[in-house]
């Protein structure tokens, strides 16, 4: 659905960079750049959903540029059609009102989203055209760990083989097609991995291991009582045998508490 275009007295490279940074910086709420190709194409998923897809193309025309907005809301419209279909089972009076309400809401949502992109981008480009100043959009991002490109390549091969039934040659052909458009091999692999949903997980790095809180260890008095109970139950001699064993540790230079702990560890009685 083509709903807007404009011609601007700026070179295509500058127009593309302004639009790309404007959307990426989050000035249009809930916008997510799903794909791009410098300096002519940006694909946006509004709200990260395939229900709202916006494609922005920058066409160079000498020193000028033509910006085309193409909106694909077919998923959103189909969803509303299903909602309207269920309304047909209502009594005629309510079904009629339900259908009117559904059409109105569907249209309002579509026009609201379209206006966000067309008006927002148009106003920004007109300002840049008038002032000649390209705004800087600062993006505060946390440093990302380096991505293992070879691992991404292997995951692409596995995904293409398991999901699509295609071989590694298909992956290599797609990589070559991206490289012909000016990307390096690494950038091409990352672009494909982003499309398949691998790159975000790879950049996130390994998940941190959950912290395991150490349980408090039993006091020497509790350990001594456990030793007494065990020796009395197993050997029939409680305190006498226990004191004899502790004496052996005391001769090694340990304190009485250390001797109790060591003997309890040996007997497996230190668990809480």
N, C-alpha and C positions, 0 to 999 in steps of 0.2 A: 504494500500500500504506500504509494508515493504521496506524501503530504506536505512537502516543503522543499524549497531550494532558494539559493541566493547567490549573487555574484559579488565578489569582494575584490577591491584593488590591493591585493596582497599576493605574494608568490605562494604557490601550493605548499612548499615545505614549511613556511612559517604558519600558514593556516592550519595545516595538519598538527604541528607541534602544539599550537595554542589549544586546539580542541582536545587533543589527547591528554595534555596536562590538566586541563580544566575538568574533564570527566574523571580522570584518575585521582585528582585531589579531593574528590567527593563533593564538588559544588552542586552536582545534581544528586540528590539523596537516593540511596539504594541502587546506584548505577555500578555495574561491574563490567569491565572490559574483558570480553571473552576471546577476542581475536583482533589482530591488527596487521596491517602491511604498510610500512612507510613507503612513500608519503601520501597514500591515496585512500586507505580503507581502515575503518574502525568498526568493529562489531560489539555492541553493548547488549548485555542482558539486564534488563531492569529488575531489581530485586534478586538478581542471580537466577532468575527463572526463565525457562524456555517459553513461557507464556507471552513474554514481552521482549521482542528482539528488535533492536534498532541498528540499522546499518547506515553509516555516514561515509559518503564518498567525496573526495576532494579531487576535482578535475582541473588540471592546469590549463589556462587559456592565455598564454603569453605571460605578461606581468600580472594578470588577474587570475582569479580562481573561482570555480563554480562549486558550491557545496550542495550536495544532494542528500536529503533525508528519506530513508525508506524504512517503513515500520511494518513488521510482521507480527501481527497480533492474532494470527489464526488459532493458536492454542487457546487464548483467552476467549475468543468469540465462540469457539467450539464448546468450551466449558459452560458458557452462558446459554448456548442453545440447548445443552442437556438440562440445565436448570429450568429453562422455559418449557421443555418437553414434559417434565414432571408436573408443571403447572396446568397442563392440558387436562389432567385428570380431576381437577377441581371443578366445582359447579361453575357454570358459564360466567356468572357475574364476577366471581373471584378469579377465574382463569384469565379473563380479559384484563382485570387490574394487575394481576401477576405478570402477564406478558408485557404490558405497558411499563410496569416498574422495571422489569428485567432489561428491556431494550434501553430505557432511560439510563439505568445504572451502567450498563455495558458501554454506552456511548460516552457518558461522563468520564469514566475511568480512562477510556482510550484517548479522548481529547485532552484530559489533564496531563497524561504522560507525554503525549505528542507536544503539547505546549511547553512543557518543561525543557525539552531538548531543543525544539526549534527556536523558541524565544530566548532561552538562556544562551545558546551558542550564537545566535544572530546578534543579540545585544553585545555580547563580548567581542565578536569580530568587528562590529561597527565601531566600538570604542577603540580597539586597536588600530583600525583604519584611520580614525579621526585623529588620535593622539600620536600614533606611530610608536607607542610604547607597548612592548610585549610584557604582560604581567608575569611575575615569577610565582609559581605555586610551589611552596615548600612542602615536601612530603617527608614527614618524620617516620622513618621506618627502622625497625630493629634490624641490626646486621644479621644476615642469613648465613647459615653454614654453607660451605661450598658443596655444590651438587655433583654427584658422581655421574657424569654423562654416560660412561660406558654401562653403568647399571641401568640408567634410563633406557638406553638403546636395547639392552637385553629384555627389559620389561615390555618394551614396544613389540619386539619380535614375539615374545610369549603371548601378549594380548592379541596381536593380529592372527597368530596361529590358532589360539584357543577359541577366540570369540568370532573372528571373521573367516577362519579357515584359510588364511593367506600365509605366504611364506615370507622369509626375510627379504627376498628380492622386492616385495611390495613396499616394505619399509624403506629400503634403500632408494627405490624410485621416488617415493614421496620426499625423502631427504634431498635428493638431487633437484627436485622441482622447487623446493624452497631455496636451495643454494643458487639456482639460476635467477632467483628474484633478489639476490644480493646478500642473503644470510650466510653466515659461516656454518660449518657442519654442526658445531656445538649449539648454535642458536636454532638451527633447524630441528635438532633432536628435542631441545627444550620446548619449541613451539608445538611439536607433535605431542610431547608429554603433557603439556598444559591442556591441550585439547582432549586428551584421554583421561585427564584428572590425576596424573602421576606427579606432576611437578610440584604442586602445592604440598603434597605429603613429603616429597623428598626435601623441599626447602625447610620444612618444619623440623627436620632432624629426628633422631630417635626420641621416643617418649621417655620422659624422666621416670626412673624407677620410684615406686611409692616408698615413702619413708616408713620404716618399720621401727616402732618405738620399743626400746628395750624394756623388758619387764623387770621390775625391781627384784633383786636377788634376796633370798631369805636371809635373815640375820643369823649370826653364829649360834644364838640360843635355840632357834628353831631347827637349825641343822643338827645341833647336838641332840635334841630330843628325837629327831628322825633317826639318827644313828642308834640311839638307845633302843628305840622301838624295833628297828630292824635286827639289831644284834640279839635282843632278847627273844624275838620271834623266830629267827633263823638258827642261831647258835645256842639259844637257851642261856646265854650269859650276856647280860646287858652292860651294866656300868663297868664291871671288872675288865672285860675284854676291850671295851671302848677306850678306857683309860690306858690300857696297855698299848694299844695301837697309837694313841695320841702321844704317848711318851716317846715312841720311836721317832715321830716327826719332830718333837721338841728337842731331841738330841741332835737333829740336823740343823738347829739354830732357828727354827720357826717359832713364832709366838703361838700362844694357845689358840687364838682366833684363826690364824693362818693354818694351823694344823687341823682344826675342825673343818675349815673350808676345803682343804686339800683332800682330806679323807672322805668328805661328803661328795666331792666331785668324782673321786675314784669309785665310790659306791653308786653313783648316779642318782643322788638325792638332792641335787641343787635346783631342779625345776620347781617353779612356783606352783 
